[in-house]
Amino acid sequence: MTFNRLTLFLTGFAILVGLYFLQRVLTYHRSEFTHGILLCKNPDDLQYYEAEMELHYYIGIKEYVTEVFLPTELAFRPVTVRYLPDKPEKGRLYTVRDFWFLSALWLLLPTMVWGALVFTLLTENGRIQFGLAMRTKEKPNDKFS
């Protein structure tokens, strides 16, 4: 059975996407969630689109504070915080868009590398061709000597 380049690329891409979603699902299931609130450090920054804010959240009876840079429309609102049980001080604001879709942009780099390897090293007949094009020195023509 031979693969053409497109089939091999799509198979590799499907494996990359599968591994990505497996990693995201495992991280999601290991995570714990709590409620928090975003407080703007400087009230004058509320006139801007984004500002430096503090994410306050409680785990048990202990309060954690993390500095974040987010849109000011989220200031003074309750939010959902995701954290790993072994690192509760590194809680992050949880949104479906940020956790699942924005992190998917990291798939672009391995997809480009995989595509470059498949479409440059694999020939049409399914063989791997790796060769460096080097210039050869031309020998002088000895017709006149």
N, CA, C and O atoms as a GROMACS GRO file, in nm:
protein
  580
    1MET      N    1   0.085  -0.118   0.000
    1MET     CA    2   0.000   0.000   0.000
    1MET      C    3   0.089   0.124   0.000
    1MET      O    4   0.177   0.137   0.085
    2THR      N    5   0.067   0.212  -0.094
    2THR     CA    6   0.146   0.334  -0.101
    2THR      C    7   0.055   0.453  -0.074
    2THR      O    8  -0.062   0.455  -0.111
    3PHE      N    9   0.113   0.551  -0.009
    3PHE     CA   10   0.042   0.674   0.020
    3PHE      C   11   0.088   0.781  -0.076
    3PHE      O   12   0.207   0.791  -0.106
    4ASN      N   13  -0.004   0.860  -0.125
    4ASN     CA   14   0.041   0.977  -0.198
    4ASN      C   15   0.065   1.088  -0.096
    4ASN      O   16   0.034   1.072   0.022
    5ARG      N   17   0.119   1.197  -0.140
    5ARG     CA   18   0.157   1.304  -0.047
    5ARG      C   19   0.039   1.362   0.028
    5ARG      O   20   0.049   1.389   0.148
    6LEU      N   21  -0.071   1.383  -0.040
    6LEU     CA   22  -0.187   1.444   0.025
    6LEU      C   23  -0.243   1.351   0.133
    6LEU      O   24  -0.278   1.398   0.242
    7THR      N   25  -0.252   1.224   0.105
    7THR     CA   26  -0.303   1.129   0.204
    7THR      C   27  -0.212   1.123   0.326
    7THR      O   28  -0.259   1.119   0.440
    8LEU      N   29  -0.082   1.122   0.302
    8LEU     CA   30   0.013   1.119   0.413
    8LEU      C   31   0.005   1.247   0.495
    8LEU      O   32   0.010   1.242   0.618
    9PHE      N   33  -0.008   1.362   0.429
    9PHE     CA   34  -0.022   1.488   0.501
    9PHE      C   35  -0.148   1.489   0.586
    9PHE      O   36  -0.143   1.526   0.703
   10LEU      N   37  -0.262   1.450   0.528
   10LEU     CA   38  -0.388   1.451   0.601
   10LEU      C   39  -0.386   1.351   0.717
   10LEU      O   40  -0.445   1.378   0.822
   11THR      N   41  -0.322   1.237   0.700
   11THR     CA   42  -0.309   1.141   0.809
   11THR      C   43  -0.227   1.200   0.923
   11THR      O   44  -0.266   1.190   1.039
   12GLY      N   45  -0.116   1.260   0.891
   12GLY     CA   46  -0.033   1.325   0.993
   12GLY      C   47  -0.106   1.440   1.061
   12GLY      O   48  -0.094   1.458   1.182
   13PHE      N   49  -0.181   1.517   0.984
   13PHE     CA   50  -0.257   1.628   1.041
   13PHE      C   51  -0.364   1.576   1.136
   13PHE      O   52  -0.385   1.634   1.243
   14ALA      N   53  -0.432   1.467   1.099
   14ALA     CA   54  -0.534   1.409   1.187
   14ALA      C   55  -0.470   1.359   1.316
   14ALA      O   56  -0.530   1.372   1.423
   15ILE      N   57  -0.351   1.303   1.309
   15ILE     CA   58  -0.281   1.258   1.429
   15ILE      C   59  -0.244   1.377   1.517
   15ILE      O   60  -0.259   1.370   1.639
   16LEU      N   61  -0.196   1.487   1.457
   16LEU     CA   62  -0.163   1.608   1.533
   16LEU      C   63  -0.286   1.664   1.604
   16LEU      O   64  -0.278   1.699   1.722
   17VAL      N   65  -0.397   1.674   1.534
   17VAL     CA   66  -0.520   1.727   1.594
   17VAL      C   67  -0.569   1.635   1.705
   17VAL      O   68  -0.613   1.681   1.810
   18GLY      N   69  -0.561   1.504   1.683
   18GLY     CA   70  -0.602   1.409   1.786
   18GLY      C   71  -0.517   1.419   1.911
   18GLY      O   72  -0.570   1.415   2.022
   19LEU      N   73  -0.385   1.433   1.894
   19LEU     CA   74  -0.296   1.448   2.010
   19LEU      C   75  -0.323   1.579   2.082
   19LEU      O   76  -0.317   1.585   2.205
   20TYR      N   77  -0.351   1.685   2.007
   20TYR     CA   78  -0.382   1.814   2.068
   20TYR      C   79  -0.508   1.802   2.156
   20TYR      O   80  -0.506   1.844   2.272
   21PHE      N   81  -0.614   1.746   2.101
   21PHE     CA   82  -0.738   1.738   2.179
   21PHE      C   83  -0.725   1.639   2.295
   21PHE      O   84  -0.788   1.658   2.399
   22LEU      N   85  -0.645   1.536   2.279
   22LEU     CA   86  -0.620   1.445   2.391
   22LEU      C   87  -0.550   1.519   2.505
   22LEU      O   88  -0.586   1.502   2.622
   23GLN      N   89  -0.451   1.601   2.471
   23GLN     CA   90  -0.380   1.679   2.573
   23GLN      C   91  -0.474   1.779   2.640
   23GLN      O   92  -0.468   1.796   2.761
   24ARG      N   93  -0.561   1.844   2.563
   24ARG     CA   94  -0.655   1.941   2.619
   24ARG      C   95  -0.757   1.872   2.710
   24ARG      O   96  -0.789   1.924   2.817
   25VAL      N   97  -0.807   1.756   2.670
   25VAL     CA   98  -0.905   1.683   2.751
   25VAL      C   99  -0.841   1.637   2.882
   25VAL      O  100  -0.902   1.648   2.989
   26LEU      N  101  -0.717   1.585   2.875
   26LEU     CA  102  -0.649   1.542   2.997
   26LEU      C  103  -0.624   1.660   3.091
   26LEU      O  104  -0.640   1.647   3.213
   27THR      N  105  -0.584   1.774   3.036
   27THR     CA  106  -0.563   1.893   3.119
   27THR      C  107  -0.694   1.940   3.180
   27THR      O  108  -0.698   1.978   3.297
   28TYR      N  109  -0.801   1.936   3.103
   28TYR     CA  110  -0.931   1.978   3.154
   28TYR      C  111  -0.976   1.888   3.269
   28TYR      O  112  -1.028   1.937   3.370
   29HIS      N  113  -0.958   1.757   3.255
   29HIS     CA  114  -1.002   1.665   3.360
   29HIS      C  115  -0.914   1.670   3.484
   29HIS      O  116  -0.961   1.641   3.594
   30ARG      N  117  -0.788   1.708   3.469
   30ARG     CA  118  -0.700   1.723   3.586
   30ARG      C  119  -0.726   1.854   3.659
   30ARG      O  120  -0.696   1.866   3.778
   31SER      N  121  -0.782   1.951   3.589
   31SER     CA  122  -0.804   2.085   3.646
   31SER      C  123  -0.919   2.085   3.744
   31SER      O  124  -1.009   2.001   3.739
   32GLU      N  125  -0.913   2.182   3.833
   32GLU     CA  126  -1.024   2.209   3.922
   32GLU      C  127  -1.067   2.353   3.897
   32GLU      O  128  -0.990   2.435   3.847
   33PHE      N  129  -1.190   2.382   3.933
   33PHE     CA  130  -1.247   2.513   3.902
   33PHE      C  131  -1.300   2.577   4.030
   33PHE      O  132  -1.345   2.510   4.122
   34THR      N  133  -1.292   2.708   4.032
   34THR     CA  134  -1.347   2.786   4.142
   34THR      C  135  -1.395   2.919   4.086
   34THR      O  136  -1.376   2.949   3.968
   35HIS      N  137  -1.457   2.997   4.171
   35HIS     CA  138  -1.504   3.128   4.129
   35HIS      C  139  -1.404   3.234   4.174
   35HIS      O  140  -1.338   3.220   4.277
   36GLY      N  141  -1.395   3.339   4.097
   36GLY     CA  142  -1.307   3.449   4.131
   36GLY      C  143  -1.366   3.580   4.084
   36GLY      O  144  -1.477   3.584   4.029
   37ILE      N  145  -1.290   3.686   4.106
   37ILE     CA  146  -1.334   3.818   4.061
   37ILE      C  147  -1.211   3.894   4.011
   37ILE      O  148  -1.101   3.880   4.065
   38LEU      N  149  -1.232   3.975   3.908
   38LEU     CA  150  -1.126   4.058   3.853
   38LEU      C  151  -1.138   4.199   3.909
   38LEU      O  152  -1.244   4.261   3.901
   39LEU      N  153  -1.030   4.248   3.966
   39LEU     CA  154  -1.028   4.384   4.020
   39LEU      C  155  -0.925   4.465   3.943
   39LEU      O  156  -0.811   4.422   3.925
   40CYS      N  157  -0.966   4.582   3.899
   40CYS     CA  158  -0.876   4.670   3.826
   40CYS      C  159  -0.784   4.740   3.926
   40CYS      O  160  -0.831   4.796   4.025
   41LYS      N  161  -0.653   4.737   3.899
   41LYS     CA  162  -0.556   4.796   3.990
   41LYS      C  163  -0.566   4.948   3.993
   41LYS      O  164  -0.555   5.010   4.098
   42ASN      N  165  -0.586   5.006   3.877
   42ASN     CA  166  -0.593   5.151   3.865
   42ASN      C  167  -0.727   5.188   3.798
   42ASN      O  168  -0.746   5.157   3.681
   43PRO      N  169  -0.818   5.252   3.870
   43PRO     CA  170  -0.949   5.284   3.811
   43PRO      C  171  -0.940   5.372   3.687
   43PRO      O  172  -1.033   5.373   3.606
   44ASP      N  173  -0.831   5.448   3.670
   44ASP     CA  174  -0.817   5.530   3.551
   44ASP      C  175  -0.798   5.445   3.425
   44ASP      O  176  -0.824   5.492   3.314
   45ASP      N  177  -0.753   5.321   3.442
   45ASP     CA  178  -0.732   5.233   3.327
   45ASP      C  179  -0.862   5.179   3.268
   45ASP      O  180  -0.860   5.118   3.161
   46LEU      N  181  -0.973   5.201   3.334
   46LEU     CA  182  -1.100   5.150   3.284
   46LEU      C  183  -1.144   5.219   3.155
   46LEU      O  184  -1.234   5.169   3.087
   47GLN      N  185  -1.084   5.330   3.121
   47GLN     CA  186  -1.118   5.397   2.996
   47GLN      C  187  -1.055   5.329   2.875
   47GLN      O  188  -1.095   5.356   2.761
   48TYR      N  189  -0.957   5.242   2.898
   48TYR     CA  190  -0.890   5.172   2.788
   48TYR      C  191  -0.957   5.038   2.762
   48TYR      O  192  -1.039   4.991   2.842
   49TYR      N  193  -0.922   4.977   2.650
   49TYR     CA  194  -0.980   4.847   2.614
   49TYR      C  195  -0.927   4.737   2.706
   49TYR      O  196  -1.004   4.651   2.750
   50GLU      N  197  -0.798   4.738   2.735
   50GLU     CA  198  -0.736   4.638   2.822
   50GLU      C  199  -0.662   4.706   2.934
   50GLU      O  200  -0.615   4.819   2.919
   51ALA      N  201  -0.652   4.638   3.046
   51ALA     CA  202  -0.582   4.695   3.160
   51ALA      C  203  -0.523   4.582   3.243
   51ALA      O  204  -0.563   4.466   3.233
   52GLU      N  205  -0.426   4.619   3.326
   52GLU     CA  206  -0.368   4.523   3.419
   52GLU      C  207  -0.462   4.511   3.538
   52GLU      O  208  -0.496   4.609   3.603
   53MET      N  209  -0.502   4.386   3.565
   53MET     CA  210  -0.597   4.362   3.673
   53MET      C  211  -0.545   4.249   3.762
   53MET      O  212  -0.448   4.180   3.729
   54GLU      N  213  -0.611   4.234   3.875
   54GLU     CA  214  -0.578   4.126   3.967
   54GLU      C  215  -0.694   4.028   3.969
   54GLU      O  216  -0.810   4.066   3.984
   55LEU      N  217  -0.661   3.901   3.954
   55LEU     CA  218  -0.758   3.794   3.963
   55LEU      C  219  -0.755   3.739   4.105
   55LEU      O  220  -0.655   3.680   4.146
   56HIS      N  221  -0.862   3.759   4.179
   56HIS     CA  222  -0.873   3.712   4.317
   56HIS      C  223  -0.962   3.588   4.319
   56HIS      O  224  -1.072   3.589   4.264
   57TYR      N  225  -0.914   3.482   4.383
   57TYR     CA  226  -0.995   3.361   4.396
   57TYR      C  227  -0.956   3.287   4.524
   57TYR      O  228  -0.845   3.303   4.575
   58TYR      N  229  -1.048   3.208   4.572
   58TYR     CA  230  -1.029   3.133   4.697
   58TYR      C  231  -1.029   2.984   4.666
   58TYR      O  232  -1.108   2.934   4.586
   59ILE      N  233  -0.939   2.915   4.733
   59ILE     CA  234  -0.938   2.769   4.734
   59ILE      C  235  -0.940   2.729   4.880
   59ILE      O  236  -0.843   2.750   4.953
   60GLY      N  237  -1.050   2.672   4.921
   60GLY     CA  238  -1.068   2.647   5.063
   60GLY      C  239  -1.085   2.780   5.134
   60GLY      O  240  -1.176   2.857   5.102
   61ILE      N  241  -0.996   2.808   5.229
   61ILE     CA  242  -1.002   2.937   5.298
   61ILE      C  243  -0.885   3.027   5.262
   61ILE      O  244  -0.869   3.135   5.318
   62LYS      N  245  -0.803   2.981   5.167
   62LYS     CA  246  -0.686   3.060   5.128
   62LYS      C  247  -0.716   3.141   5.002
   62LYS      O  248  -0.771   3.089   4.905
   63GLU      N  249  -0.678   3.269   5.006
   63GLU     CA  250  -0.698   3.357   4.891
   63GLU      C  251  -0.572   3.359   4.806
   63GLU      O  252  -0.460   3.365   4.858
   64TYR      N  253  -0.592   3.356   4.676
   64TYR     CA  254  -0.482   3.367   4.580
   64TYR      C  255  -0.507   3.489   4.493
   64TYR      O  256  -0.621   3.522   4.462
   65VAL      N  257  -0.398   3.554   4.455
   65VAL     CA  258  -0.407   3.672   4.368
   65VAL      C  259  -0.307   3.653   4.254
   65VAL      O  260  -0.190   3.624   4.276
   66THR      N  261  -0.356   3.670   4.132
   66THR     CA  262  -0.273   3.658   4.013
   66THR      C  263  -0.292   3.784   3.929
   66THR      O  264  -0.405   3.829   3.911
   67GLU      N  265  -0.184   3.839   3.878
   67GLU     CA  266  -0.195   3.955   3.790
   67GLU      C  267  -0.221   3.909   3.647
   67GLU      O  268  -0.155   3.818   3.596
   68VAL      N  269  -0.318   3.973   3.584
   68VAL     CA  270  -0.354   3.940   3.446
   68VAL      C  271  -0.375   4.070   3.367
   68VAL      O  272  -0.395   4.176   3.425
   69PHE      N  273  -0.369   4.059   3.237
   69PHE     CA  274  -0.391   4.171   3.147
   69PHE      C  275  -0.508   4.132   3.058
   69PHE      O  276  -0.493   4.054   2.964
   70LEU      N  277  -0.626   4.188   3.087
   70LEU     CA  278  -0.749   4.147   3.019
   70LEU      C  279  -0.833   4.268   2.980
   70LEU      O  280  -0.806   4.380   3.024
   71PRO      N  281  -0.936   4.246   2.896
   71PRO     CA  282  -1.026   4.356   2.861
   71PRO      C  283  -1.096   4.413   2.985
   71PRO      O  284  -1.133   4.339   3.076
   72THR      N  285  -1.112   4.544   2.987
   72THR     CA  286  -1.169   4.611   3.104
   72THR      C  287  -1.317   4.580   3.122
   72THR      O  288  -1.372   4.604   3.229
   73GLU      N  289  -1.383   4.528   3.020
   73GLU     CA  290  -1.525   4.493   3.036
   73GLU      C  291  -1.544   4.379   3.137
   73GLU      O  292  -1.655   4.359   3.186
   74LEU      N  293  -1.437   4.306   3.167
   74LEU     CA  294  -1.446   4.197   3.265
   74LEU      C  295  -1.420   4.244   3.408
   74LEU      O  296  -1.436   4.166   3.502
   75ALA      N  297  -1.381   4.369   3.425
   75ALA     CA  298  -1.346   4.419   3.558
   75ALA      C  299  -1.467   4.416   3.650
   75ALA      O  300  -1.579   4.449   3.610
   76PHE      N  301  -1.443   4.377   3.774
   76PHE     CA  302  -1.543   4.373   3.880
   76PHE      C  303  -1.658   4.276   3.851
   76PHE      O  304  -1.770   4.296   3.898
   77ARG      N  305  -1.629   4.173   3.773
   77ARG     CA  306  -1.729   4.071   3.743
   77ARG      C  307  -1.682   3.936   3.797
   77ARG      O  308  -1.562   3.910   3.803
   78PRO      N  309  -1.775   3.852   3.835
   78PRO     CA  310  -1.735   3.717   3.876
   78PRO      C  311  -1.692   3.635   3.753
   78PRO      O  312  -1.754   3.645   3.647
   79VAL      N  313  -1.588   3.556   3.769
   79VAL     CA  314  -1.534   3.476   3.660
   79VAL      C  315  -1.507   3.335   3.711
   79VAL      O  316  -1.507   3.310   3.831
   80THR      N  317  -1.485   3.243   3.618
   80THR     CA  318  -1.447   3.107   3.651
   80THR      C  319  -1.296   3.095   3.641
   80THR      O  320  -1.236   3.140   3.543
   81VAL      N  321  -1.235   3.036   3.741
   81VAL     CA  322  -1.090   3.020   3.745
   81VAL      C  323  -1.056   2.872   3.737
   81VAL      O  324  -1.114   2.790   3.809
   82ARG      N  325  -0.963   2.838   3.650
   82ARG     CA  326  -0.915   2.701   3.636
   82ARG      C  327  -0.775   2.693   3.695
   82ARG      O  328  -0.692   2.780   3.669
   83TYR      N  329  -0.750   2.590   3.774
   83TYR     CA  330  -0.616   2.570   3.831
   83TYR      C  331  -0.589   2.422   3.843
   83TYR      O  332  -0.681   2.340   3.851
   84LEU      N  333  -0.461   2.387   3.844
   84LEU     CA  334  -0.420   2.249   3.868
   84LEU      C  335  -0.407   2.230   4.018
   84LEU      O  336  -0.356   2.318   4.086
   85PRO      N  337  -0.451   2.115   4.072
   85PRO     CA  338  -0.448   2.095   4.217
   85PRO      C  339  -0.309   2.108   4.279
   85PRO      O  340  -0.296   2.150   4.394
   86ASP      N  341  -0.204   2.071   4.205
   86ASP     CA  342  -0.069   2.081   4.261
   86ASP      C  343  -0.008   2.220   4.246
   86ASP      O  344   0.097   2.247   4.304
   87LYS      N  345  -0.073   2.309   4.170
   87LYS     CA  346  -0.024   2.447   4.153
   87LYS      C  347  -0.141   2.545   4.165
   87LYS      O  348  -0.177   2.610   4.067
   88PRO      N  349  -0.201   2.555   4.282
   88PRO     CA  350  -0.320   2.643   4.293
   88PRO      C  351  -0.287   2.791   4.278
   88PRO      O  352  -0.376   2.870   4.246
   89GLU      N  353  -0.163   2.829   4.298
   89GLU     CA  354  -0.127   2.970   4.286
   89GLU      C  355  -0.121   3.016   4.140
   89GLU      O  356  -0.112   3.136   4.113
   90LYS      N  357  -0.125   2.922   4.046
   90LYS     CA  358  -0.118   2.956   3.903
   90LYS      C  359  -0.254   2.943   3.836
   90LYS      O  360  -0.265   2.893   3.724
   91GLY      N  361  -0.358   2.989   3.906
   91GLY     CA  362  -0.492   2.986   3.850
   91GLY      C  363  -0.503   3.081   3.731
   91GLY      O  364  -0.436   3.184   3.725
   92ARG      N  365  -0.588   3.044   3.636
   92ARG     CA  366  -0.608   3.125   3.516
   92ARG      C  367  -0.756   3.141   3.491
   92ARG      O  368  -0.837   3.056   3.528
   93LEU      N  369  -0.789   3.249   3.428
   93LEU     CA  370  -0.927   3.274   3.388
   93LEU      C  371  -0.967   3.167   3.287
   93LEU      O  372  -0.896   3.146   3.188
   94TYR      N  373  -1.078   3.101   3.309
   94TYR     CA  374  -1.122   2.995   3.219
   94TYR      C  375  -1.233   3.045   3.130
   94TYR      O  376  -1.340   3.085   3.177
   95THR      N  377  -1.208   3.043   3.002
   95THR     CA  378  -1.312   3.064   2.901
   95THR      C  379  -1.295   2.955   2.797
   95THR      O  380  -1.183   2.911   2.769
   96VAL      N  381  -1.405   2.911   2.740
   96VAL     CA  382  -1.400   2.805   2.640
   96VAL      C  383  -1.314   2.849   2.522
   96VAL      O  384  -1.235   2.771   2.468
   97ARG      N  385  -1.329   2.974   2.482
   97ARG     CA  386  -1.254   3.026   2.368
   97ARG      C  387  -1.104   3.020   2.392
   97ARG      O  388  -1.029   2.975   2.306
   98ASP      N  389  -1.059   3.065   2.508
   98ASP     CA  390  -0.916   3.066   2.536
   98ASP      C  391  -0.860   2.926   2.557
   98ASP      O  392  -0.751   2.895   2.507
   99PHE      N  393  -0.931   2.842   2.629
   99PHE     CA  394  -0.878   2.710   2.663
   99PHE      C  395  -0.877   2.617   2.544
   99PHE      O  396  -0.779   2.546   2.524
  100TRP      N  397  -0.982   2.616   2.464
  100TRP     CA  398  -0.992   2.519   2.355
  100TRP      C  399  -0.947   2.573   2.221
  100TRP      O  400  -0.879   2.503   2.146
  101PHE      N  401  -0.984   2.696   2.187
  101PHE     CA  402  -0.963   2.742   2.050
  101PHE      C  403  -0.839   2.827   2.030
  101PHE      O  404  -0.768   2.807   1.932
  102LEU      N  405  -0.810   2.920   2.120
  102LEU     CA  406  -0.690   3.002   2.100
  102LEU      C  407  -0.563   2.920   2.114
  102LEU      O  408  -0.464   2.945   2.045
  103SER      N  409  -0.566   2.823   2.203
  103SER     CA  410  -0.446   2.739   2.216
  103SER      C  411  -0.428   2.649   2.094
  103SER      O  412  -0.320   2.595   2.072
  104ALA      N  413  -0.533   2.632   2.015
  104ALA     CA  414  -0.522   2.552   1.892
  104ALA      C  415  -0.434   2.622   1.789
  104ALA      O  416  -0.389   2.558   1.693
  105LEU      N  417  -0.408   2.750   1.806
  105LEU     CA  418  -0.318   2.819   1.713
  105LEU      C  419  -0.177   2.760   1.718
  105LEU      O  420  -0.100   2.772   1.623
  106TRP      N  421  -0.143   2.696   1.831
  106TRP     CA  422  -0.013   2.631   1.841
  106TRP      C  423  -0.002   2.512   1.746
  106TRP      O  424   0.108   2.462   1.725
  107LEU      N  425  -0.112   2.467   1.690
  107LEU     CA  426  -0.108   2.359   1.592
  107LEU      C  427  -0.053   2.406   1.458
  107LEU      O  428  -0.012   2.324   1.376
  108LEU      N  429  -0.050   2.536   1.436
  108LEU     CA  430  -0.001   2.587   1.307
  108LEU      C  431   0.146   2.551   1.284
  108LEU      O  432   0.183   2.511   1.173
  109LEU      N  433   0.228   2.564   1.385
  109LEU     CA  434   0.371   2.538   1.368
  109LEU      C  435   0.399   2.392   1.333
  109LEU      O  436   0.465   2.368   1.232
  110PRO      N  437   0.352   2.293   1.409
  110PRO     CA  438   0.380   2.156   1.367
  110PRO      C  439   0.313   2.120   1.235
  110PRO      O  440   0.364   2.036   1.161
  111THR      N  441   0.198   2.181   1.204
  111THR     CA  442   0.134   2.154   1.076
  111THR      C  443   0.218   2.206   0.961
  111THR      O  444   0.231   2.139   0.858
  112MET      N  445   0.276   2.325   0.977
  112MET     CA  446   0.362   2.379   0.870
  112MET      C  447   0.487   2.295   0.854
  112MET      O  448   0.529   2.268   0.741
  113VAL      N  449   0.548   2.252   0.964
  113VAL     CA  450   0.668   2.168   0.955
  113VAL      C  451   0.633   2.035   0.890
  113VAL      O  452   0.706   1.988   0.803
  114TRP      N  453   0.522   1.974   0.932
  114TRP     CA  454   0.480   1.847   0.873
  114TRP      C  455   0.452   1.863   0.723
  114TRP      O  456   0.493   1.779   0.643
  115GLY      N  457   0.382   1.968   0.686
  115GLY     CA  458   0.353   1.992   0.545
  115GLY      C  459   0.479   2.014   0.464
  115GLY      O  460   0.491   1.965   0.352
  116ALA      N  461   0.575   2.088   0.520
  116ALA     CA  462   0.700   2.111   0.449
  116ALA      C  463   0.776   1.981   0.429
  116ALA      O  464   0.832   1.957   0.322
  117LEU      N  465   0.778   1.897   0.531
  117LEU     CA  466   0.848   1.770   0.517
  117LEU      C  467   0.781   1.680   0.414
  117LEU      O  468   0.848   1.620   0.330
  118VAL      N  469   0.650   1.670   0.422
  118VAL     CA  470   0.579   1.579   0.332
  118VAL      C  471   0.587   1.627   0.187
  118VAL      O  472   0.612   1.547   0.097
  119PHE      N  473   0.566   1.756   0.165
  119PHE     CA  474   0.559   1.804   0.027
  119PHE      C  475   0.694   1.837  -0.036
  119PHE      O  476   0.701   1.861  -0.156
  120THR      N  477   0.801   1.838   0.043
  120THR     CA  478   0.933   1.862  -0.018
  120THR      C  479   1.019   1.736  -0.022
  120THR      O  480   1.097   1.719  -0.115
  121LEU      N  481   1.007   1.649   0.076
  121LEU     CA  482   1.093   1.531   0.080
  121LEU      C  483   1.032   1.409   0.013
  121LEU      O  484   1.105   1.317  -0.024
  122LEU      N  485   0.902   1.405  -0.002
  122LEU     CA  486   0.836   1.288  -0.060
  122LEU      C  487   0.807   1.316  -0.207
  122LEU      O  488   0.745   1.416  -0.241
  123THR      N  489   0.852   1.227  -0.292
  123THR     CA  490   0.829   1.244  -0.435
  123THR      C  491   0.690   1.193  -0.471
  123THR      O  492   0.622   1.133  -0.388
  124GLU      N  493   0.650   1.216  -0.594
  124GLU     CA  494   0.517   1.175  -0.640
  124GLU      C  495   0.500   1.023  -0.637
  124GLU      O  496   0.389   0.975  -0.615
  125ASN      N  497   0.607   0.948  -0.658
  125ASN     CA  498   0.595   0.802  -0.658
  125ASN      C  499   0.606   0.741  -0.519
  125ASN      O  500   0.609   0.619  -0.505
  126GLY      N  501   0.611   0.824  -0.414
  126GLY     CA  502   0.608   0.775  -0.278
  126GLY      C  503   0.743   0.748  -0.215
  126GLY      O  504   0.750   0.691  -0.106
  127ARG      N  505   0.850   0.788  -0.279
  127ARG     CA  506   0.983   0.767  -0.223
  127ARG      C  507   1.032   0.894  -0.156
  127ARG      O  508   0.998   1.006  -0.194
  128ILE      N  509   1.113   0.874  -0.056
  128ILE     CA  510   1.173   0.988   0.012
  128ILE      C  511   1.299   1.028  -0.063
  128ILE      O  512   1.386   0.945  -0.090
  129GLN      N  513   1.307   1.154  -0.097
  129GLN     CA  514   1.423   1.204  -0.169
  129GLN      C  515   1.483   1.317  -0.089
  129GLN      O  516   1.419   1.420  -0.064
  130PHE      N  517   1.606   1.298  -0.049
  130PHE     CA  518   1.675   1.400   0.027
  130PHE      C  519   1.810   1.421  -0.038
  130PHE      O  520   1.896   1.333  -0.035
  131GLY      N  521   1.828   1.536  -0.094
  131GLY     CA  522   1.955   1.567  -0.158
  131GLY      C  523   1.979   1.716  -0.154
  131GLY      O  524   1.886   1.796  -0.167
  132LEU      N  525   2.101   1.750  -0.137
  132LEU     CA  526   2.136   1.892  -0.137
  132LEU      C  527   2.188   1.928  -0.275
  132LEU      O  528   2.274   1.860  -0.330
  133ALA      N  529   2.138   2.033  -0.328
  133ALA     CA  530   2.185   2.080  -0.458
  133ALA      C  531   2.312   2.159  -0.435
  133ALA      O  532   2.311   2.264  -0.371
  134MET      N  533   2.420   2.107  -0.487
  134MET     CA  534   2.549   2.175  -0.471
  134MET      C  535   2.606   2.205  -0.609
  134MET      O  536   2.589   2.126  -0.702
  135ARG      N  537   2.671   2.315  -0.619
  135ARG     CA  538   2.735   2.351  -0.745
  135ARG      C  539   2.864   2.271  -0.759
  135ARG      O  540   2.939   2.252  -0.663
  136THR      N  541   2.888   2.227  -0.878
  136THR     CA  542   3.014   2.157  -0.903
  136THR      C  543   3.110   2.252  -0.972
  136THR      O  544   3.070   2.340  -1.048
  137LYS      N  545   3.234   2.232  -0.944
  137LYS     CA  546   3.335   2.316  -1.007
  137LYS      C  547   3.351   2.277  -1.152
  137LYS      O  548   3.366   2.159  -1.186
  138GLU      N  549   3.347   2.376  -1.237
  138GLU     CA  550   3.364   2.346  -1.380
  138GLU      C  551   3.512   2.333  -1.410
  138GLU      O  552   3.594   2.413  -1.366
  139LYS      N  553   3.543   2.230  -1.486
  139LYS     CA  554   3.682   2.209  -1.527
  139LYS      C  555   3.712   2.299  -1.646
  139LYS      O  556   3.630   2.312  -1.736
  140PRO      N  557   3.828   2.359  -1.646
  140PRO     CA  558   3.861   2.444  -1.760
  140PRO      C  559   3.869   2.362  -1.889
  140PRO      O  560   3.913   2.247  -1.889
  141ASN      N  561   3.827   2.423  -1.994
  141ASN     CA  562   3.830   2.358  -2.124
  141ASN      C  563   3.971   2.367  -2.181
  141ASN      O  564   4.022   2.477  -2.203
  142ASP      N  565   4.034   2.255  -2.206
  142ASP     CA  566   4.174   2.252  -2.252
  142ASP      C  567   4.184   2.239  -2.402
  142ASP      O  568   4.278   2.174  -2.450
  143LYS      N  569   4.096   2.296  -2.479
  143LYS     CA  570   4.101   2.286  -2.624
  143LYS      C  571   4.219   2.363  -2.682
  143LYS      O  572   4.277   2.323  -2.783
  144PHE      N  573   4.255   2.473  -2.619
  144PHE     CA  574   4.355   2.561  -2.679
  144PHE      C  575   4.495   2.540  -2.621
  144PHE      O  576   4.586   2.614  -2.657
  145SER      N  577   4.514   2.442  -2.534
  145SER     CA  578   4.648   2.426  -2.480
  145SER      C  579   4.731   2.329  -2.554
  145SER      O  580   4.847   2.306  -2.518
   0.00000   0.00000   0.00000
